Amino acid sequence: MSSLENKVAIVTGASSGIGRAAAKLFAEAGARLIVSARRKSELEALTAEIRAAGGEATALAGDVADEAHAEALVAHAREHFGGLDIAFNNAGIVGALAPVTELERAQWEETLTVNLTAAFLAAKHQIPAMLERGGGALVFTSSFVGHTVGMPGMSAYAASKAGLVGLSQVLAAEYGPKGIRVNALLPGGTDTPAATFKTAEQRAFVEGLHGLKRVAKPEEIARAALFLASDAASFVTGSAMLADGGVSINRT
């Protein structure tokens, strides 16, 4: 497993799914963690679990779309662990699903705010802290939707997730000379509480879209995030890395 020994990491969207799995995996790899989500009780349960396994973690509940929370997470990292080396900016929403002509502006803006503007705010405050440590690694959870596939009814989601790829590329170019790597992680369908399939029939349909004919476990996506966050990916930056089970290439 890739090592994160002596690294300090922020993981957002950590109360469930990919974020929760990543927080546990990062802790196992030696990182000291600050975990974030809106649900305080779930975060407290996660940090207790990490500590019970011998890891170090602290929680700060809040809304990633609030700039004050983005700033507070970095301050928390400095106060508790002396700085920041890694950020897995994973929090996001699917948002309203509707054709463009039926989508309300407020629904569009909510999805863009949570998925894209929040990522900008996170980077704005995380990068200076990483520069203080001589470099670091940023990972954003994007999606194959809006990158290799356009799925009906998902215009806001696709636009927000495609925007994360562009943001990652620009940040990688801006801060690569200063030792900061920035990458977008593009998962396929993943078995999380927020998954869009709610029935056995929907799940079977989504599984069939993938080359592997199944969806991912959160831990599988977490391992890809760990790779991008670690020195194992020391020459990887500005990438849109697919961990999508072949959904982008499958036509069967």
C-alpha positions as CSV (number, residue, x, y, z in Angstrom):
1,M,0.0,0.0,0.0
2,S,1.2,3.5,-0.8
3,S,2.6,5.3,2.2
4,L,1.3,8.6,3.6
5,E,3.6,8.5,6.7
6,N,4.1,12.0,8.3
7,K,1.5,13.5,5.9
8,V,-1.5,15.6,7.0
9,A,-4.6,15.2,4.9
10,I,-8.0,16.8,4.5
11,V,-10.8,14.5,3.2
12,T,-14.2,16.1,2.5
13,G,-17.5,14.2,2.0
14,A,-16.1,11.8,4.6
15,S,-19.3,10.8,6.4
16,S,-20.1,8.0,3.9
17,G,-19.2,6.3,0.6
18,I,-15.9,7.1,-1.2
19,G,-14.9,9.8,1.3
20,R,-15.4,7.5,4.3
21,A,-13.5,4.7,2.7
22,A,-10.7,7.1,1.7
23,A,-10.4,8.5,5.2
24,K,-9.9,5.0,6.6
25,L,-7.5,4.0,3.9
26,F,-5.4,7.2,4.3
27,A,-5.2,6.7,8.0
28,E,-4.1,3.1,7.5
29,A,-1.4,4.5,5.2
30,G,-0.1,6.7,8.0
31,A,-1.8,10.1,7.4
32,R,-3.1,12.3,10.1
33,L,-6.6,13.3,9.1
34,I,-9.0,16.2,9.2
35,V,-12.4,14.8,8.0
36,S,-15.3,17.0,6.8
37,A,-19.0,16.6,6.0
38,R,-22.2,18.1,7.0
39,R,-23.2,15.3,9.4
40,K,-21.4,15.7,12.6
41,S,-22.4,12.4,14.2
42,E,-21.2,10.3,11.3
43,L,-17.9,12.1,11.3
44,E,-17.5,11.5,15.0
45,A,-18.1,7.8,14.5
46,L,-15.5,7.7,11.7
47,T,-12.8,9.4,13.8
48,A,-13.5,7.1,16.7
49,E,-13.1,4.1,14.4
50,I,-9.8,5.5,13.0
51,R,-8.5,6.2,16.5
52,A,-9.5,2.7,17.7
53,A,-7.4,1.3,14.8
54,G,-4.4,3.3,15.9
55,G,-4.8,6.2,13.5
56,E,-5.0,10.0,14.1
57,A,-8.1,11.9,13.0
58,T,-10.1,14.9,13.9
59,A,-13.4,16.1,12.5
60,L,-14.9,19.4,11.5
61,A,-18.4,19.4,10.3
62,G,-19.6,22.0,7.8
63,D,-20.7,22.9,4.3
64,V,-17.9,22.8,1.6
65,A,-19.8,25.6,-0.3
66,D,-19.1,27.9,2.6
67,E,-15.7,29.6,2.2
68,A,-15.5,30.1,6.0
69,H,-15.5,26.3,6.3
70,A,-12.8,25.8,3.6
71,E,-10.7,28.3,5.6
72,A,-11.5,26.6,8.9
73,L,-10.4,23.2,7.7
74,V,-7.0,24.5,6.8
75,A,-6.7,26.3,10.1
76,H,-7.7,23.1,11.8
77,A,-5.0,21.2,10.0
78,R,-2.4,23.8,11.1
79,E,-3.6,23.9,14.7
80,H,-3.9,20.1,15.3
81,F,-1.1,18.7,13.0
82,G,1.1,21.7,12.1
83,G,0.2,22.1,8.4
84,L,-1.3,20.4,5.4
85,D,0.2,18.1,2.7
86,I,-2.8,16.5,1.0
87,A,-6.4,17.3,0.2
88,F,-9.0,14.9,-1.2
89,N,-11.8,17.2,-2.2
90,N,-14.4,14.6,-2.6
91,A,-17.7,16.2,-1.4
92,G,-20.4,16.6,-4.1
93,I,-24.0,16.1,-5.1
94,V,-25.8,14.6,-8.0
95,G,-28.3,17.5,-7.9
96,A,-31.5,17.8,-9.8
97,L,-32.0,15.5,-12.7
98,A,-34.0,17.0,-15.6
99,P,-33.7,18.1,-19.2
100,V,-32.1,21.5,-19.6
101,T,-35.5,23.1,-20.5
102,E,-37.0,21.8,-17.3
103,L,-34.1,22.6,-15.0
104,E,-34.6,25.6,-12.7
105,R,-31.7,28.1,-12.5
106,A,-31.6,27.6,-8.7
107,Q,-31.1,23.8,-9.2
108,W,-28.3,24.4,-11.8
109,E,-26.6,26.9,-9.5
110,E,-26.8,24.6,-6.5
111,T,-25.0,21.8,-8.3
112,L,-22.3,24.1,-9.7
113,T,-21.8,25.7,-6.3
114,V,-21.4,22.4,-4.3
115,N,-19.4,20.5,-6.9
116,L,-17.3,23.2,-8.6
117,T,-17.2,26.5,-6.7
118,A,-16.6,24.6,-3.5
119,A,-13.5,23.0,-5.1
120,F,-12.2,26.4,-6.1
121,L,-12.7,27.7,-2.5
122,A,-11.0,24.6,-1.1
123,A,-7.9,25.0,-3.4
124,K,-7.8,28.7,-2.7
125,H,-7.1,28.0,1.0
126,Q,-5.4,24.6,0.8
127,I,-2.6,25.6,-1.6
128,P,-1.0,28.3,0.5
129,A,-0.8,25.8,3.4
130,M,0.8,23.3,1.1
131,L,3.3,25.8,-0.2
132,E,4.4,26.4,3.4
133,R,5.4,22.7,3.5
134,G,7.2,22.8,0.2
135,G,4.5,21.1,-1.9
136,G,1.6,18.7,-1.7
137,A,-1.1,16.9,-3.5
138,L,-4.7,17.9,-4.4
139,V,-7.2,15.3,-5.6
140,F,-10.7,16.3,-6.8
141,T,-13.5,13.8,-7.4
142,S,-14.8,14.4,-10.9
143,S,-16.8,11.9,-13.0
144,F,-16.8,10.1,-16.4
145,V,-20.2,12.0,-16.8
146,G,-19.3,15.1,-18.7
147,H,-15.9,13.8,-19.7
148,T,-16.4,10.7,-21.8
149,V,-20.2,10.3,-21.6
150,G,-23.2,12.6,-21.7
151,M,-26.1,11.2,-19.8
152,P,-29.6,12.7,-20.3
153,G,-30.9,14.8,-17.5
154,M,-27.4,15.4,-16.0
155,S,-26.4,18.7,-17.5
156,A,-25.6,20.5,-14.3
157,Y,-23.7,17.5,-12.8
158,A,-21.8,17.0,-16.1
159,A,-20.9,20.7,-16.3
160,S,-19.7,20.8,-12.7
161,K,-17.6,17.6,-12.9
162,A,-16.1,18.6,-16.3
163,G,-15.2,21.9,-14.7
164,L,-13.2,20.1,-12.1
165,V,-11.0,18.6,-14.8
166,G,-10.3,22.0,-16.2
167,L,-9.6,23.4,-12.7
168,S,-7.2,20.6,-12.0
169,Q,-5.3,21.1,-15.2
170,V,-4.8,24.9,-14.5
171,L,-3.8,24.4,-10.9
172,A,-1.4,21.7,-12.0
173,A,0.2,24.1,-14.4
174,E,0.2,27.0,-12.0
175,Y,1.6,25.2,-9.0
176,G,3.6,22.3,-10.4
177,P,6.8,24.4,-10.4
178,K,6.3,24.9,-6.7
179,G,5.9,21.2,-5.9
180,I,2.1,20.8,-5.8
181,R,0.5,18.0,-7.9
182,V,-3.2,18.3,-8.8
183,N,-5.3,15.5,-10.3
184,A,-9.0,14.7,-11.0
185,L,-10.2,11.2,-10.1
186,L,-13.1,10.0,-12.3
187,P,-15.0,7.1,-10.7
188,G,-17.5,5.0,-12.4
189,G,-20.7,3.8,-10.8
190,T,-20.0,3.2,-7.1
191,D,-22.1,1.5,-4.4
192,T,-22.7,4.4,-2.1
193,P,-25.7,5.8,-0.3
194,A,-25.8,8.6,-2.9
195,A,-25.9,6.2,-5.8
196,T,-28.5,7.0,-8.5
197,F,-29.8,3.4,-8.7
198,K,-32.5,2.8,-6.1
199,T,-34.0,-0.5,-7.3
200,A,-32.6,-3.9,-8.4
201,E,-33.6,-3.1,-12.0
202,Q,-31.8,0.3,-11.9
203,R,-28.7,-1.3,-10.4
204,A,-28.6,-4.0,-13.1
205,F,-28.9,-1.4,-15.8
206,V,-26.0,0.6,-14.3
207,E,-23.9,-2.5,-13.8
208,G,-24.4,-3.4,-17.5
209,L,-23.1,-0.1,-18.6
210,H,-19.6,-1.0,-17.3
211,G,-17.0,-3.1,-19.0
212,L,-16.6,-5.1,-15.8
213,K,-20.4,-5.5,-15.5
214,R,-20.5,-4.3,-11.9
215,V,-20.2,-1.2,-9.9
216,A,-17.3,-0.3,-7.7
217,K,-17.0,-0.7,-4.0
218,P,-16.1,2.6,-2.3
219,E,-12.8,1.1,-1.2
220,E,-11.8,0.5,-4.8
221,I,-12.1,4.2,-5.6
222,A,-10.4,5.1,-2.4
223,R,-7.4,3.1,-3.5
224,A,-7.2,5.2,-6.6
225,A,-7.4,8.3,-4.5
226,L,-4.6,7.0,-2.3
227,F,-2.4,6.5,-5.3
228,L,-2.9,10.0,-6.6
229,A,-2.3,11.5,-3.1
230,S,0.9,9.5,-2.5
231,D,4.4,9.7,-3.7
232,A,3.7,6.6,-5.8
233,A,2.1,9.2,-8.2
234,S,5.1,11.6,-8.0
235,F,5.1,12.2,-11.7
236,V,1.4,12.3,-12.2
237,T,-0.2,15.8,-12.4
238,G,-2.9,17.5,-14.4
239,S,-4.5,14.1,-15.2
240,A,-8.2,13.0,-15.4
241,M,-7.7,9.5,-14.1
242,L,-10.5,7.1,-14.9
243,A,-11.3,4.5,-12.3
244,D,-14.6,3.7,-14.0
245,G,-14.7,0.0,-14.5
246,G,-14.7,0.5,-18.3
247,V,-17.9,2.5,-18.5
248,S,-16.2,4.9,-20.8
249,I,-15.2,2.4,-23.4
250,N,-18.0,-0.2,-23.1
251,R,-20.5,-0.6,-25.9
252,T,-22.0,-4.0,-25.0
